[in-house]
């Protein structure tokens, strides 16, 4: 859920997506999904399924995208 009213905010996609976005911004090169997950998990503990939902959310907002090699980067 993006902003549920019955759980803690730190368990939302909105909150965790900020950590994923920060990790993408601070990396100088596009990352593959596993490297990006490890770097994000070092900052904030989260499951892989939550991480993927965050990436989906960032993709839908046109913030993050993938290139032909499957690397994740910010949209221009």
N, C-alpha and C positions, 0 to 999 in steps of 0.2 A: 504494500500500500504506500502511496506517496505521502499523504498526511492523515493518518488515521487518528481518531480521537480516543481510542481505547488502549494504546500501547505507548511506550516511551519514545520520544522523538529520535533517540539515537538508534532505533531499530527500523527507521524508515528508509526508503529508497532515496528520498530527497536529501536526507542527512548524509547517508553513506555515499551518494553520488558526488557530493562535494569533495570527499577524499579521493575518489577516482579521478575527478576532474583536476584536482590539485596535482596528482601524480602524473597525469598526462601533460599538464602545463610545465612541470619542472623537469621532465625528461627532454633531452636535446634531440633525440632521434625517435622516430616512430617505434613503438614496442609491439612485440607479439603478445598475445593474450596472457600467456603464462608468466612472462616477465613482468607485465603490468600488474597482474594479480599479486605476485610476490612483493613487488614494490609497494603496492597499496596495503597489503596485509601487514607489512612492516610498520606502517603508520597507524592503521586501524584494523583491529581484528574483525574479520567478516567471512562468512561462508562464500564458497565459489558461486553458489546460486544467487546470493544477494549481489555479488560482484557483477554477474552477467545481467541481472535485472537493471543494475545501475548503468551498465554500458548500453543496454537497450533503450533506457530512458534518455541518455545523452544522445544517442543516435536519433531518436524520434524528435528531439529538440533541435537537431541539426547542429550539435556542438562537437560531436566526435564522429569519425568515419573510419573506414578501413580502405587501404590501398589494394593494389593487385596482388601483393604478397601476403595479405591478411594482417598487416600491421595496423595498429590503432593510432590515429593522430587527430589533432584538432582540425575542425573545418576552417577554411580560410575566410 
